[in-house]
Amino acid sequence: MQKADITILSLSKLKVLKRSGKVEEFKSDKIFSKLGIIPEDVMDGILNDIAQNAKDNAIDTRTIADIVERNLIEHSLDHPELMDLAKKYVLARIYNHVFGKGNWKGFDERDLLLTYNALKVLEARYLLKDPNTLRYIETPQMMFRRVAKHLANVERQYGRSESEVKQLEEKFYKIMSELKFLPNTPTLMNSGTRLGILSACFVIPVRDSMITPNGEGIYDALRAMAVVHQQGGGTGFDFSELRPKGDIVASTAGVASGPVSFMRIFDVSTDVVKQGGKRRGANMGVMHVWHPDIEEFIKSKTGQLKDTQLQNFNISVGVYDYFMQAVERGDVVPLINPRKTKIADWDYYMSKARGYMNEEWIQEVILSELEEKGGTVDLAESKIITIDEALVIAEKENAITQWVNARNLFDEIVKGAWDSGDPGLLFIDTINRRHPVWYLGKINATNPCGEEPLLPWESCNLGSINLEKFVVDGKIDWDGLAETIRYAVRLLDNVIDANRYPLKQIEEATKKTRKVGLGVMGLARMLIKLGIPYDSVDAVYLSYQLAKFIYYHAFKESIEIAKEKGSFPAYDAKLYKDIWESAKDFYEILEIMGIKDKPSDYVKKLTSIVDKLDFDKLKEDRIKYGLRNATVVSVAPTGTISIIAGTSSSIEPLFALAFIRNVAVGKFMEIDPLFLDYLRKYELDNPEVVKKIAETGMIGDNPFMPKSMRKVFRTAHEVSPEYHLLHQAAWQQWNDSGTSKTINLRSEEPPETVERVYMLAWKLGIKGVTVYRDKSKSQQVIYFGIKKEREEVKKEEEKKIQQLLPSSLRIQKKFVEVSETYAGGCKTCEL
């Protein structure tokens, strides 16, 4: 008997278990009538899989739906029209849940702007469900409407009329539904819900005590972290204030176990607490380079520990100019026990120290204080405690535990980063020198991916503009971009008022500065549309000009909002530091990197509008009218929101041109849509060509691809580390927060490359840097096809056997492969 006959025979006896509990006879017509005309091999695949998955001659409707969806996506390489059908199939399921079968006529046109994978991400994590039935209670457009309405309603607190509130709601809805701007994940998930936490980034202090009266001890911080993670946020900590391993604990006459031991407790807690049932927690752990346990910290995720310890932490060493200069000279630097530099209670001179006596702005601050206080100022009460002063105090109080060679310590950092991607570096002097509200204190830590250097207890809400949407007929729509910036900044400012804060300290610190972080996504796609290679001076120049334009208009809008609603409470017109006064010139950046090429006339003309921006007038307006937000810009890794927007991640290059995407129901070949357009143009869009490209995800070394394509379609591992850094530096100059960027390295890159990257990052004025060398971890977010180890293939085959739906993937070769939520860039954050 033929296999087809067996299938038909088994299906003829099959019963279908409905969600309502009813049982019906299986009828294939009910499936195929909804799908329309589809290829015969797809129909056969669906029927065979249904027969294989039936148990005791019965199968439930959900399993049938998964089988249909799976077969559509897995055949989409040979039949591209099936991907659009799969998208509509998923959308129809959502509509049926929300409106009921037969109660809706057609799809909302804006829902059809979303890709298949965008809908899968929305289904898995964003769309609201009935907690009892677990059926969806909103469509994608209803989600955007929910967010827009919730945030526009804030305007009522400031006396806006109903018509004004409704008008703003429409503007917020428009920029989101057209995928021109999206706020961070917690805002999309929680707006208008009982949970209500809308911020993504938090920095929590960790003082040298189990608990403290003001809730800043070690276990106070652990509790705060658990609350934040449970509600969807990511946390950053500076562990430098904790006494070193072996130090005396006076209260118990015992000895301290050291900061790294406590980090393990934070790590275990993060594993246990799953964020809102949707996201697992992420942390940034920081230790400053002067701490006696710095070597243990550097090695805490390397060697045999790299895939076993602190897996919920990114770790970074906080380094200072004096340390980096000592590295260059080969000098020694002191390791200091912070406990012995005590000011009062849990304040330490060493952890508060920033800046140097030879800096002009520091001298001005000190002279101003002396004039105000009549010639004498107690160091503990000064706005600035310099590193020079703290080092003198450390020596005087016998706080220096040993002197170490800075070069040797730096080599250990480099070796660790090369081996495992950790630790990264935070340039503490750069962060604090360019912190606009420096007078509020020293920043010692950042959020998990480094784009938000924050004061203790501060949070920040983020959102990103989709740059790809502003390329129109080969030019940039600067007016449209400016308008989107204005509404995006207002939306983010409203988040601060609409937010439900997990802890009182977070609410107080956040509302004191009202920091917001407007970022970008889709840079790589914008460059492709403009015909500019990512690894070119023209691309870096465009990044620099875009960053300047976005910062200018975001800052301008913050001034406009201040006219209506007032400045942030901690605003001091005299002390506030305008970051454009310390921004490096574009040509200085090229000079530091040793690049002699200049931007073309084409890109200069393309961005000529930026050269007309008047920052002197901006400063005048700030002083005259005030400022609503202490910071306005932050370049974050966009994670899943760039998948929803259907564009490339943040300021990263494309990670692959064609690859296998894993989703809940199966796998499919995803092809970058701009790349597919080029393939069609050259009549290269056949499945075998795509499969060949998907083996590596890139075409740079493929002599059979047109030269014009190889020039423009550059992927992350083809771009040299220098150009990764140049883009990060360009965006950092016009950024009052931080710029998160992954410096991708090929597996064969030597440790010397990491050393060069870290030294250049410091000189370029970048606030924080991290590298990721391919294959440096056993658990990777992206596997490069033909390089994939045989063990991984074996593991996948074992998984397939165990799945409810046995794999029927028709693609048998090894390809670049990623998860449902991977968009490129930061391997930890999904903002």
C-alpha positions in Angstrom: 0.0 0.0 0.0 1.3 3.4 -1.0 2.2 6.0 1.7 -0.5 8.4 0.3 -3.1 5.7 0.6 -2.2 5.0 4.2 -2.5 8.7 5.0 -5.9 9.0 3.3 -7.1 5.9 5.2 -5.9 7.1 8.6 -7.4 10.6 8.0 -10.8 9.1 7.0 -11.2 7.8 10.6 -9.7 10.9 12.3 -11.7 12.9 14.8 -11.0 16.6 15.6 -11.1 17.8 19.2 -12.5 21.4 19.3 -11.5 24.0 21.9 -15.1 24.0 23.1 -14.9 20.2 23.8 -16.9 19.2 20.8 -15.7 16.3 18.6 -16.0 16.4 14.8 -15.0 14.3 11.8 -11.8 15.5 10.1 -12.5 17.3 6.8 -9.5 18.5 4.8 -11.7 20.9 2.8 -12.2 23.0 6.0 -8.5 23.7 6.0 -7.8 24.2 2.3 -10.9 26.3 1.6 -9.5 28.9 4.1 -6.0 28.8 2.5 -7.1 29.2 -1.1 -4.9 27.7 -3.9 -1.7 26.3 -2.5 0.9 24.0 -4.1 0.2 20.3 -4.0 3.4 19.4 -2.2 2.3 21.8 0.6 -1.1 20.2 0.8 0.5 16.7 1.0 2.9 17.9 3.8 0.0 19.2 5.9 -2.0 16.0 5.5 1.0 13.8 6.3 1.9 15.8 9.4 -1.7 15.6 10.6 -1.7 11.9 10.2 1.6 11.5 12.0 0.5 13.6 14.9 -2.8 12.0 15.5 -3.1 10.0 18.7 -5.8 7.3 19.0 -7.4 8.6 15.8 -7.8 12.1 17.3 -6.1 15.5 17.0 -6.9 18.9 18.5 -7.5 22.1 16.5 -4.4 23.9 17.9 -2.1 21.1 16.7 -3.7 21.3 13.2 -3.3 25.1 13.2 0.4 24.7 14.1 0.9 22.1 11.4 -0.7 24.3 8.7 1.4 27.3 9.7 4.6 25.3 9.9 4.1 23.9 6.4 3.4 27.3 5.0 6.6 28.8 6.4 8.9 25.8 5.6 7.8 25.8 2.0 8.1 29.6 1.6 11.6 29.5 0.1 10.3 27.5 -2.9 7.0 29.3 -2.9 7.6 32.9 -1.6 3.8 33.8 -1.7 3.3 31.4 1.2 5.0 33.7 3.7 2.4 36.3 3.1 -0.3 33.6 3.5 1.3 32.5 6.7 1.2 36.1 8.0 -2.5 36.3 7.2 -3.1 32.9 8.7 -1.6 34.1 12.0 -3.4 37.4 11.9 -6.7 35.6 11.2 -6.2 33.5 14.3 -5.6 36.7 16.4 -8.7 38.3 14.9 -10.8 35.2 15.6 -9.8 35.4 19.2 -10.6 39.1 19.5 -13.7 39.4 17.4 -15.0 35.8 17.1 -15.1 33.7 14.0 -17.3 35.3 11.3 -17.5 38.6 13.1 -14.8 40.5 11.1 -14.6 41.2 7.4 -11.0 42.1 6.5 -7.6 42.9 7.9 -6.6 46.3 9.1 -4.2 47.6 6.5 -1.7 48.7 9.2 -1.6 45.2 10.6 -0.5 44.0 7.2 2.6 46.2 7.4 3.9 43.7 10.0 6.0 40.8 8.9 5.2 37.2 9.8 8.0 37.1 12.4 6.8 40.4 13.9 3.4 38.8 14.5 5.0 35.8 16.1 6.9 38.0 18.5 3.7 40.0 19.2 1.8 36.7 19.8 4.4 35.4 22.2 5.1 38.4 24.3 3.1 41.6 23.6 -0.5 41.1 22.8 -2.8 41.0 25.9 -4.6 37.8 26.6 -7.6 36.8 28.7 -5.9 35.3 31.9 -8.5 32.5 32.1 -8.8 31.4 28.4 -5.3 32.6 27.3 -7.0 33.9 24.1 -5.9 37.2 22.7 -8.0 40.2 23.6 -6.3 42.7 21.3 -5.0 42.9 17.7 -1.6 44.7 17.0 -3.4 47.9 16.1 -5.4 47.7 19.4 -2.1 47.3 21.2 -0.7 50.5 19.6 -4.0 52.3 20.4 -3.8 51.1 24.0 -0.3 52.6 24.4 -1.2 55.8 22.6 -4.3 56.4 24.7 -2.7 55.6 28.0 0.2 58.0 27.4 -1.8 60.8 25.8 -4.1 60.7 28.9 -1.2 62.1 30.9 -1.8 65.5 29.2 -5.0 65.9 31.3 -2.8 66.3 34.3 -1.4 69.5 32.7 -4.8 71.0 31.8 -5.1 69.9 28.1 -8.6 69.8 26.7 -10.3 66.5 25.6 -9.8 67.4 21.9 -6.1 68.2 22.5 -5.6 64.9 24.3 -7.4 63.0 21.5 -5.3 64.8 18.9 -2.1 63.8 20.6 -3.3 60.2 21.0 -3.7 60.1 17.2 -0.2 61.4 16.7 1.2 58.8 19.1 -0.8 56.1 17.4 0.3 57.2 13.9 4.1 57.1 14.6 3.7 53.6 16.2 1.3 52.0 13.8 3.3 53.2 10.8 6.3 51.6 12.5 8.3 54.9 12.5 8.8 54.8 16.2 8.4 52.3 18.9 8.8 52.6 22.7 10.7 50.0 24.7 9.2 46.6 25.5 7.8 47.3 29.0 5.9 50.3 27.6 4.3 48.2 24.8 3.5 45.4 27.2 2.3 47.2 30.2 0.7 50.5 29.2 -2.9 50.6 30.4 -2.6 47.4 32.4 -2.6 46.6 36.1 1.2 46.1 36.1 1.9 49.5 34.7 5.7 49.5 34.8 6.9 51.2 31.6 10.6 51.7 32.1 13.3 49.3 30.9 16.5 50.4 32.6 17.4 50.7 36.3 20.5 51.3 38.4 20.4 50.1 42.0 23.0 51.0 44.6 24.8 48.3 46.7 26.2 49.6 49.9 28.7 47.7 52.2 26.2 46.3 54.6 23.6 43.5 54.6 20.8 46.1 55.0 20.8 49.9 55.6 18.1 52.2 57.1 17.5 53.8 53.6 17.2 50.5 51.8 20.5 50.4 50.0 22.3 47.4 51.5 23.2 44.2 49.7 20.0 42.4 50.5 17.9 45.6 50.0 19.4 45.7 46.5 18.6 42.0 46.0 15.0 42.6 46.9 14.8 45.7 44.6 16.3 43.7 41.8 13.7 40.9 42.2 10.9 43.4 42.1 12.2 45.1 39.0 12.9 41.8 37.1 9.4 40.5 38.0 7.9 43.6 36.4 10.0 43.5 33.2 13.0 45.7 33.8 16.8 45.2 33.6 19.2 46.3 36.4 22.7 47.6 36.8 24.9 47.5 39.9 28.3 48.8 41.0 29.8 46.3 43.5 32.9 48.4 44.1 31.8 49.6 47.5 31.7 46.1 49.0 34.8 45.3 51.1 37.3 42.9 49.5 37.6 39.2 50.2 39.3 38.5 53.5 38.7 42.0 54.9 37.6 42.3 58.5 33.9 42.4 59.4 33.9 44.2 62.7 30.3 43.3 63.7 30.9 39.6 63.6 34.7 39.4 64.0 34.7 37.4 60.8 36.1 38.0 57.3 34.3 39.2 54.2 33.6 36.8 51.3 34.0 39.6 48.7 31.8 41.2 46.0 32.0 38.3 43.5 30.4 35.9 46.1 27.5 38.3 46.5 27.1 38.7 42.7 26.5 34.9 42.6 23.5 35.4 44.9 22.1 38.1 42.5 22.7 35.8 39.6 20.8 32.9 41.2 17.9 35.2 42.1 17.7 36.4 38.5 17.4 32.8 37.3 14.5 32.2 39.7 12.5 35.3 38.9 11.1 35.2 35.4 10.1 38.8 34.3 6.3 39.1 34.2 6.2 35.6 32.7 7.6 37.0 29.5 11.2 38.0 29.9 14.1 36.7 32.0 16.1 39.2 33.9 19.4 40.8 32.8 22.0 42.6 34.9 25.1 44.7 34.5 27.7 44.1 37.2 30.4 46.7 37.5 33.6 46.8 39.5 36.0 49.7 39.4 39.6 49.1 38.5 40.9 50.2 41.9 39.1 47.5 43.9 41.4 44.8 45.5 39.2 42.0 44.1 39.4 43.3 40.5 41.4 40.3 39.2 38.8 37.8 40.6 36.1 39.9 39.0 37.9 40.0 35.6 38.1 36.2 35.6 34.6 35.5 37.0 33.2 34.7 33.5 36.3 33.5 31.7 38.1 30.2 31.2 36.2 27.3 32.8 33.7 29.7 34.3 32.6 31.4 31.1 29.5 29.2 30.5 28.7 28.4 34.1 29.0 31.4 36.3 27.1 34.8 36.3 25.2 33.8 33.2 22.6 36.5 33.9 25.2 39.2 34.1 27.1 41.3 31.6 30.2 42.5 33.5 32.3 45.6 32.9 35.4 47.0 34.5 35.0 50.7 35.4 38.3 52.3 34.2 39.6 55.8 34.6 41.9 58.0 32.5 44.7 57.7 35.1 44.5 53.9 34.6 44.5 54.0 30.8 47.4 56.4 30.8 49.3 54.1 33.2 48.6 51.2 30.7 50.2 53.2 28.0 53.3 54.0 30.1 53.5 50.6 31.8 53.2 52.2 35.2 51.8 50.8 38.5 48.4 51.7 39.9 47.0 51.2 43.5 44.3 48.8 44.6 42.3 50.4 47.3 40.0 49.1 50.1 37.1 51.5 49.8 36.1 50.9 53.5 39.2 52.7 54.6 38.3 55.8 52.6 35.1 56.4 54.6 33.4 59.8 54.6 30.3 58.9 56.7 27.9 56.0 57.0 28.2 54.2 53.7 29.9 56.9 51.7 33.5 56.5 50.5 35.9 59.0 49.0 37.1 56.5 46.5 33.7 55.6 45.1 32.7 59.3 44.9 36.0 60.4 43.2 35.8 61.7 39.6 37.8 64.2 37.5 41.2 65.7 38.0 42.7 68.9 39.4 44.2 69.8 36.1 40.8 69.9 34.3 39.7 73.4 33.6 36.0 72.7 34.4 36.9 71.1 37.7 39.0 74.1 38.7 36.1 76.4 37.8 33.7 74.3 40.0 36.1 74.4 43.0 36.8 78.2 42.7 33.1 78.8 42.5 32.5 76.8 45.6 35.2 78.6 47.5 33.8 82.0 46.6 30.3 80.9 47.7 31.5 79.5 51.0 33.9 82.3 51.9 37.2 80.6 51.1 36.9 77.1 52.7 34.9 74.1 51.7 34.8 70.7 53.6 35.8 68.1 51.1 33.0 65.8 52.1 30.5 68.6 51.2 32.0 69.6 47.9 30.2 68.9 44.6 33.4 67.4 43.3 35.9 65.0 45.0 38.7 64.6 42.6 40.6 61.4 42.0 43.8 63.2 43.0 42.3 64.0 46.4 40.9 60.5 46.9 44.2 58.8 46.1 46.0 61.1 48.7 43.3 60.1 51.3 43.7 56.4 50.4 47.4 56.6 51.0 47.1 58.5 54.2 44.5 56.1 55.6 46.5 53.0 54.6 43.7 51.9 52.2 46.1 50.9 49.5 46.3 47.1 49.6 48.9 46.7 46.8 50.4 48.3 43.7 49.9 46.4 40.4 51.2 46.9 36.9 48.4 48.6 34.9 49.5 46.9 31.7 49.3 43.4 33.3 45.8 44.1 34.6 44.7 45.5 31.2 46.1 42.3 29.5 43.9 40.2 31.9 40.9 42.3 30.9 41.7 41.8 27.2 42.3 38.1 27.6 38.9 37.7 29.3 37.0 39.7 26.7 38.7 37.7 23.9 37.9 34.4 25.6 34.3 35.0 26.5 33.1 38.6 25.6 33.4 39.6 29.3 34.4 42.0 30.8 33.6 45.1 28.8 34.9 48.5 29.8 33.1 51.5 31.2 35.1 54.8 30.9 34.1 56.4 34.2 35.8 59.7 33.5 34.2 60.1 30.1 30.8 59.2 31.5 30.9 61.7 34.3 32.7 64.5 32.3 29.8 64.5 29.8 27.0 63.9 32.3 24.8 67.0 31.9 23.6 67.0 35.5 27.1 66.2 36.9 26.3 68.3 40.0 23.9 65.6 41.3 26.6 63.1 41.9 28.9 60.5 40.3 27.7 57.8 37.9 29.3 54.4 38.7 27.1 52.0 36.8 24.9 51.5 33.7 21.9 49.3 32.7 22.6 45.8 31.3 23.7 46.9 27.8 25.5 50.1 28.7 23.3 52.7 26.9 22.1 54.2 30.1 24.7 55.4 32.6 22.5 56.3 35.6 22.7 57.7 39.1 21.7 55.4 42.0 17.9 54.5 41.8 17.4 56.2 38.5 15.4 54.6 35.7 15.1 55.5 32.1 12.5 54.8 29.5 13.6 54.2 25.9 12.2 54.3 22.4 13.7 54.1 19.0 13.0 55.8 15.6 13.0 53.6 12.5 15.5 55.4 10.2 14.6 53.2 7.3 11.2 54.8 7.1 12.7 58.2 6.3 14.4 57.3 3.1 12.1 58.6 0.3 13.2 58.5 -3.4 16.8 58.2 -2.5 16.8 61.2 -0.1 16.3 61.6 3.6 12.9 63.1 4.7 14.4 65.4 7.3 11.1 67.2 8.0 9.3 63.9 8.6 12.2 62.8 10.9 12.0 66.0 12.9 8.2 65.7 13.4 8.6 62.1 14.6 11.3 63.1 17.0 9.1 65.8 18.5 6.2 63.4 19.2 8.5 60.6 20.3 10.1 62.8 23.0 6.7 63.9 24.2 5.6 60.3 24.4 8.7 59.3 26.4 8.3 62.2 28.7 4.7 61.2 29.4 5.9 57.7 30.3 7.5 59.2 33.4 4.1 60.4 34.6 2.1 57.3 33.5 4.6 54.9 35.0 3.9 52.8 38.1 7.2 52.6 39.9 8.2 49.4 41.7 9.9 51.3 44.5 9.5 54.7 46.0 13.3 55.5 45.7 13.1 54.8 42.0 10.1 57.1 41.5 11.8 59.9 43.4 15.2 59.6 41.5 13.5 59.3 38.1 11.2 62.2 38.5 14.0 64.3 39.9 15.8 64.2 36.5 13.1 63.0 34.1 15.7 61.3 31.8 14.4 59.9 28.5 16.3 58.0 25.9 15.4 58.4 22.2 17.4 56.0 20.1 17.3 54.6 16.6 17.0 51.4 14.6 17.2 50.6 10.9 20.5 52.4 10.3 21.8 49.5 8.2 18.7 49.4 6.0 18.8 53.2 5.6 22.4 53.0 4.4 21.5 50.2 1.9 18.6 52.3 0.5 21.0 55.2 0.0 23.6 53.0 -1.6 26.2 53.6 1.1 28.4 50.7 2.4 28.3 50.4 6.2 32.1 50.2 6.4 32.8 53.5 4.7 33.6 57.1 5.8 30.4 58.2 4.1 28.4 55.9 6.4 30.2 57.1 9.5 29.6 60.7 8.4 25.9 60.0 7.9 25.8 58.5 11.4 27.5 61.6 12.8 25.1 64.0 11.1 22.0 61.9 11.9 23.0 61.8 15.6 23.5 65.6 15.6 20.1 66.2 14.0 18.2 63.8 16.3 19.9 65.3 19.4 19.2 68.8 18.3 15.4 68.3 17.7 15.0 66.0 20.8 16.6 68.7 23.0 14.6 71.4 21.3 11.3 69.5 22.0 12.4 69.1 25.6 12.7 72.9 25.9 9.2 73.2 24.3 7.7 70.8 26.8 9.4 72.7 29.6 7.6 75.9 28.5 4.3 74.1 29.1 5.0 71.8 32.0 8.2 73.2 33.7 11.7 71.9 33.9 12.8 68.7 35.6 13.1 69.4 39.4 16.9 69.2 39.6 17.5 71.6 36.7 20.1 74.2 37.4 20.5 76.6 34.4 24.0 77.6 35.4 25.4 74.2 36.3 23.7 72.2 33.5 26.4 71.1 31.0 25.6 71.2 27.3 27.1 68.1 25.7 27.7 69.7 22.3 30.4 71.8 23.8 32.5 68.7 24.4 31.5 66.7 21.2 34.5 65.7 19.1 34.6 67.0 15.6 34.1 64.4 12.9 37.5 64.9 11.4 39.1 64.5 14.8 37.4 61.1 15.1 38.9 60.0 11.7 42.3 61.3 12.8 42.3 59.3 16.0 41.5 56.2 14.0 44.2 57.0 11.4 41.8 57.3 8.5 42.7 59.8 5.7 39.6 59.3 3.6 37.1 62.2 3.5 33.3 62.1 3.1 32.0 62.4 -0.5 30.2 65.4 -1.9 27.2 63.1 -2.2 26.8 62.5 1.5 27.6 66.1 2.4 24.8 67.3 0.1 22.5 64.6 1.5 23.0 65.9 5.1 23.6 69.7 4.4 20.5 70.6 6.4 22.4 69.5 9.6 25.1 72.1 9.1 22.5 74.8 9.5 21.4 73.9 13.0 22.0 76.7 15.5 23.2 75.3 18.8 23.9 78.8 20.2 20.2 79.6 19.9 19.4 76.3 21.5 21.5 77.2 24.5 19.8 80.6 24.8 16.4 78.9 24.7 17.5 76.4 27.4 18.7 79.1 29.7 15.6 81.2 29.1 12.8 78.6 29.2 14.4 75.6 31.0 14.6 71.9 30.1 12.1 69.1 30.7 14.5 66.2 30.6 18.0 65.9 32.0 18.9 63.6 29.1 17.0 63.1 25.8 19.0 60.6 23.7 20.2 57.0 24.2 21.2 54.5 21.5 20.0 51.1 22.8 20.1 47.7 21.2 16.6 47.4 19.9 16.1 43.7 20.1 12.5 42.6 19.6 11.1 46.1 18.8 13.2 46.1 15.6 11.7 42.8 14.7 8.2 44.3 15.3 9.2 47.3 13.1 10.6 45.0 10.5 14.0 46.6 10.3 17.6 46.1 11.3 18.7 46.4 14.9 19.8 49.8 16.3 23.0 51.1 14.7 24.3 47.6 13.9 25.0 46.3 10.5 22.9 43.4 9.2 23.9 40.2 11.0 23.1 38.0 8.0 21.4 38.3 4.6 19.7 35.0 4.5 19.3 32.6 7.5 17.1 30.1 9.3 14.7 31.6 11.8 13.4 29.4 14.6 9.9 30.1 15.7 7.5 28.2 18.0 6.0 26.1 15.2 9.1 25.4 13.2 11.8 27.0 11.0 11.9 29.0 7.9 14.3 30.8 5.6 14.3 34.5 6.3 15.8 36.8 3.6 16.5 40.5 4.1 13.8 42.2 2.0 16.2 44.7 0.5 18.6 42.0 -0.4 15.8 40.0 -2.0 14.9 43.0 -4.1 18.5 43.1 -5.4 18.5 39.4 -6.1 15.3 39.8 -8.2 16.8 42.7 -10.0 19.7 40.5 -11.1 17.4 37.4 -11.6 19.2 35.6 -8.8 16.2 35.0 -6.5 16.0 31.2 -7.0 16.0 28.9 -3.9 19.4 27.3 -4.6 21.2 30.7 -4.7 19.5 31.7 -1.4 20.4 28.4 0.2 24.0 28.8 -0.8 24.1 32.4 0.7 22.4 31.2 3.9 25.3 28.8 4.6 27.4 31.8 5.7 24.8 34.6 5.6 27.1 36.9 3.6 28.3 37.5 0.0 31.4 39.6 0.5 33.7 36.8 -0.7 31.4 35.4 -3.3 32.9 36.2 -6.7 29.7 35.2 -8.5 27.7 38.0 -6.9 27.5 41.4 -8.6 30.1 43.8 -7.2 27.5 46.5 -6.4 25.7 44.1 -4.1 28.9 42.9 -2.4 29.8 46.5 -1.7 26.5 47.6 -0.1 25.4 44.4 1.7 28.0 44.2 4.4 27.3 42.0 7.5 28.5 42.3 11.1 31.4 39.9 10.7 32.6 41.4 7.4 32.8 44.9 8.9 36.2 45.6 10.5 36.3 46.4 14.2 37.5 49.9 13.3 34.3 50.7 11.5 32.1 49.2 14.2 33.9 51.6 16.6 33.7 54.6 14.3 29.9 54.3 14.1 29.7 54.0 17.9 31.9 57.1 18.3 29.9 59.1 15.8 26.6 58.4 17.6 28.2 59.0 21.1 29.3 62.6 20.3 25.7 63.7 20.1 24.3 61.6 22.9 23.9 62.8 26.5 23.5 59.1 27.7 25.3 56.1 26.2 25.6 54.2 23.0 25.3 50.5 23.1 27.1 48.7 20.3 28.5 45.2 19.9 32.0 45.2 18.3 31.8 41.9 16.4 35.0 40.0 15.9 35.6 36.9 13.8 36.7 33.8 15.7 40.2 34.0 14.3 40.9 37.5 15.5 43.8 37.6 18.1 43.7 39.2 21.5 45.6 42.1 20.1 42.5 43.1 18.2 40.6 43.4 21.5 43.4 45.5 23.0 43.3 47.8 20.0 39.5 48.1 20.2 39.5 48.9 23.9 42.3 51.6 23.6 40.7 53.2 20.6 37.3 53.3 22.3 38.8 55.3 25.2 40.5 57.7 22.8 37.3 58.2 20.7 35.3 59.3 23.7 33.0 56.3 23.8 31.4 55.7 27.2 31.4 51.9 27.2 32.6 49.2 24.9 32.1 45.4 24.6 33.4 42.9 22.1 32.0 39.6 21.0 34.2 37.2 19.2 32.4 34.5 17.2 32.4 31.1 18.9 33.8 32.5 22.2 30.8 31.0 24.0 29.3 27.6 23.8 25.8 29.1 23.9 25.5 31.4 21.0 22.6 33.6 19.8 23.6 33.1 16.2 25.1 30.0 14.6 27.0 30.3 11.4 25.8 27.5 9.2 28.7 25.6 7.6 30.8 26.4 10.6 28.3 24.8 13.0 29.8 21.9 15.0 28.6 18.4 14.4 27.5 18.1 18.0 25.1 21.0 17.5 23.5 19.2 14.6 23.2 16.0 16.7 21.5 18.0 19.5 19.1 19.5 17.1 18.2 16.1 15.7 17.6 14.8 19.2 15.3 17.7 19.9 13.3 17.1 16.7 12.6 13.6 17.8 11.2 14.8 21.1 9.0 17.5 19.6 5.2 17.1 19.3 5.5 18.2 15.7 8.2 16.1 14.1 10.4 18.2 11.9 9.5 18.2 8.3 12.0 20.9 7.4 12.8 20.4 3.7 16.2 22.2 4.0 18.8 19.7 5.0 22.1 21.6 4.8 23.6 23.7 7.6 22.7 27.3 7.6 23.1 30.5 9.7 20.5 30.0 12.4 18.9 32.3 15.0 16.1 32.4 17.5 12.7 33.9 17.1 13.7 37.1 19.0 17.2 37.7 17.7 17.7 40.9 15.8 21.4 41.4 15.9 23.6 43.4 18.3 23.6 42.9 22.1 23.4 39.3 23.1 21.6 40.1 26.4 19.1 42.9 25.9 15.7 42.6 24.3 14.4 46.2 24.7 
